[in-house]
Amino acid sequence: MILMVSVQDRAEALEALRGGADIVDVKNLQEALVGSARPWVVKEVREAVPAGHHASVTLGVVPGQAGTVAMAVYTAGVLKATSVKVGFMNTEYETAVEVLQASREALTGFDTKLIGSLFADNPLYDGLDPHRMVELARDGSCDGFLIDTITKDGRNLFDFLSEAELRDMVFEGKELGMSTALSGHLRTDNLDELARINPDIVGVRGAVCAKGDRGQGVHREAVAEFKRQLKLRQTGEVRVREPQAAPSANGATGRWLVIDGTGKTCAGILAALTEQVKRDKESFVEVIMPDVLNTYDVIVWAEKGGHSILTQREDGDGSVRILVQP
């Protein structure tokens, strides 16, 4: 899991980076439910953030007008945003797909990733069912998705969708090779649930603002503490699941292939495993996982596919090796 911090301007972006944020996500919290920052604000942030660092853009709740949204998405590409989030509330499913497809076309030639977004609390507003997030991201040709909230009454993501529901959606997205992100008034005490779900990206604002007040501005020390707590779970220093017993290989012999997941997203690792066992069901596959949390995804993948986990061991550098028999 990497940390995304919502920022409103250049100063907040720099504060988030100094605290260790992996992604700064530019938005306008004063406009409507979730609004877009002015183009010049995005430009200032992008120019201030190192080229190799992620600076994304949120368009918020967009209208059901494909051309209008495509123009905004195109602007995000011109401004070199690393991703642009397109969110839907009271939009018919077919219209949302049309908007995303037009947005996909608008990003032709840019490196900007297209992220579809639904809100977990959409049912409060007779909005598009958040359970259709993976389906919408797939049909809209998105690179990934974000599930967020727009309610401002103290409730957060887990008040609207359960850990099990979110876990299933995130895993399904990873199997399709998408990036997966969760946000929505998340707090430090949600980190155990988030770690068990294991999205690629965790998005926060209020939890990393001075005094925990999203109106007080992003504070580097709060960002650093949230990031520290996230890493404790990612490395397994704070356990969020019962430890998995490592079964014996029982003298297994045969061709042995290695998939090195170092530097890969969990979605990339699962996609590589899936492709390998499709091509070759005779060879054993050893996958190297960069951290503890992603091992749970491989175990679930194996269980769902009817594959056997033969061994599981931790290396001195903190990585985990899992031997799979298709």
N, C-alpha and C positions, 0 to 999 in steps of 0.2 A: 504494500500500500504506500502511495506517495501522498503528500499533503498539498492541497489546493486552498489558497486563502483568497477570499473575495476582497477586492480593494476598489476604492473610488477615485484614486488619483495617484500621481507619481510618488508623492511622499509616503502614502500608505504602501505602495508597491515596494519601495526601498526598505521600509520597516519590516515588511513580511519577509523579504529576501534575507535581511540581516538576522532574522529569527530562524531561518532555515527552510522556508517554504519552497516546495519544488515547483509549484505553479502559482502565478498570480493571475487572478481572474477578474477582469475589469468589468464593472457594472455600475448602474446608477440606482441606488437604493431609494432615492426620492421620487423616482418616476414610476407611477402606476404601481402594480404589484411587484414586478421585477423589471427594471428598465435598462435600456442601453445607455452606455456612456457616450458623450459627444465624440466624434471622430478625432478631434485634436487632443482629447484626453488620452484616448487609446494610443495615438501617435507618440505623445510624451512618455507614456509608460513603456511602450515598445522600444523607444530610443534609449531609455534609462536602464532597461533590463538587458543583461549580457545576451549576446546573440544565441548562445547555446542554451539559454534558459527559457522555460515555457512562460509565455504571456498570452493568455486566452481572453476571449471576448464572449460576454453573455448578451444575447438579444432579448432575453426575457420572454414574455408572452407575446407571440407574434400574431398578426392578423392572418386570416385565411386568404391572402392575396399573394400568389406565387411570385409575381413579378416584383412586387414591393419588397418581399423578404429576400429574394434573390439579389436585389440591388444592395441591400444591407450586408448580406453574406459576401458579395463581391468586394465590398469596401473592407471587410475584415481581412480578405485575402490580400488586397492592395497594401494594407497596413501591416502585413506580415504577422498577423496573429497566428499562434501555433494551433489554435482550434477556435471554432465558433459554435456556440450553443443556441439551438433553435427550439423554443419551448411552446407547448400547446396546452390550452386549458379548454375553452368552449369551442372546439373545432371538430368537425366531422372527420372520421378516420380517413376517408378517401381524400379529403381536402388536405389533411396533414401530410399524407404520402406525396401528393402533388407538390406541395410547398417544399418538402425535403428533396424531391427529385430535381426541382428547379434549382435549389440551393447547391445540390451536388454538381450540376452542370455549371453553375456560376463559379465554382472553385476549380474548374479545369485549368491546369497550368500553374496552380498555386500549391504550396506545401501545407496550407491550412487544412486541418481535419474538421470534418462535419460531425457534430454531436447532436443527436436528437434528445429532447428532454420532455418528460411528463412530470406532473406534480402528484405526489402521493395523496394529497388532500383534494384532488380534482373532484371526487364524488360530492364534496360539500357544495360545489358550484355547478353540479350537473355537467361536469367536464368529462373529457376523454379518459376512459378507464386506465389507470396506471399499470394494471396487469398486462396491458397490451404493449408495454414499452419495448420489449425485445422484438416483437412482431413488427412494430412501427419502424424501429431502427433498421431492421432487415429490409422491409419493403421500401423504405426511403433511401436505401443505399448509404447509410451512415457508417462512419468509421467507429462510432461508439455511442454510448448513451449516458445520460445523467437522470437520476430520479431525485427530485428536490421537493420542497414544500413552499407554499406561499402564505399560509395562515400565520398571523402575527399575534396569536393569543397565548403563547407560551408552550403550545404543543409542538412536538417535533416529528421527525420521520417515523419513529417507532410507535407513535400514537395512531398511525394510519396504515402502516404495513408491518407485518410481523417479521421477526428474524428469519423464519423459515421461508416466507414468501420472497423476501429480498434475496436470500441465499439461492433459491431456485432461479430467480431472474438473472442474478449475476453469473451463476454457473452456466446458464444457457447462453448468455451473451459471450462468455469466454469460449465456449465450444464453437461459436460462430466466428471467433477471431476478433471480436469487438473489444474496445476498451470499455471499462465499466466504472461508473462514478456514482457515489451516494453523497447527498448533502441534505440540509434541512434542519437548521437549528440544533446541530449535533453538539454534544458536550463530551468532556473527558470521560464521564461515567457511562457513555455509550461505547467506549472503545472495545470492551470485551465482545459485545455483540458484533460490532463492525469487524473485528479481527476474525471472528468465526465465519462471517459472510465473505470476508476477504475481497472487497472490490479493489480495482487497480488504483482508484483515486478516492480520497476522503476530502470533502469540501466543507470548510468552516468559515465563519466570520465572528459571530458573537463570542464564541469560546476563546478567541485569540485577540479580543479587543481589551483595552484598559478597563479594569474592574468588571470584565465580562459583559460590558454594555456595548452593543454593536454601534451605538451612536457616538461612542467615545473615540473611535478610531483604532486601527490595528496597532498592537504593541509587540515589539520584537521579543520581549521576555515571555509573553504569553504564547507566542508562536513557538518559541524554542521549547517550552514545557510541553505543549501539545505534541510536538514532533518527538520529543524524548519519550513520552508515554506511548506513542505509536510504535516507536522502534523497540521498546521493551517487549511488546507483544509480538512484533515481527521476528525478533531473534529468539523468542521462546523464554526470555527471562521472566516475563509474566505469562503464565500459562492460561490459555483461555479454553482449552480442551483437556480431557484426560489424556495422558501420554499413550501413544500407540505402541503396542508390543511389536517387536521386530521378529517375524517368523523366520524359520530356518530355510535355507535354499535346498535342503535335502539332497545335496550332491548333484544339483542340476547341471547338465552339460549341454553344449550346443553353441551356435553362433551368438556372439555377444556384441550388441551395438550400443553406442553411447549417444545420448542427446544432452548436450551441455546447455542448461537453461540460464547460465550466467549472462546477465545483460538483456535477457528476454523478459517480456511480460508473461504473466501466467497464461493469458489467452494464447500467446505464441507457443508456449510449451505444450499446452493441451492440443493445439492444432498440429504441432510436429509429431506428437505421440499418435494422434488419430491417423495422420497420413502414413506414418511408419507401419502401424499394425494393419492398415488396409493393404499395403504393398506386400507385407511379409508377416505371416502369422506363425512362423516357425522359430524365428530368432528371439532371444531374450533381449530386452531393452533396459539399459540402465539410464535413468534420467538424473541429472545433477540439478538440484533445486537451490536457488540462492538464499532462501530463508525458510524458516520453519512453517510459516502460515501457508505457503504455497503447496506444502506437502499434503495438506488436507484435500486440496483440489485434485491432486493426482490420485489420492486414495479413492475419492468419490468417483472420479473418472473411471478408474479400474473396476470398481464395484458395478457401476452402471453398464460397462461394456462386457462384464463377465470375465475380466482379466484377473490374474493372480499377482499379488504383491509377495515376492519371495524374500526380499531382505530390505531393511531400512536402517541406515547408519548415518551418523553425523561426523563430518570431517572437522579437523582442527580449526579451519577457517570459518566455521559456522554453517557451511553449506550442508545439504542433506542429499545422500545418494539412495535412490529407490530402484530396486531391480524388479522389472515387470515381466511376467510370462503371459503373452497373449493367449 
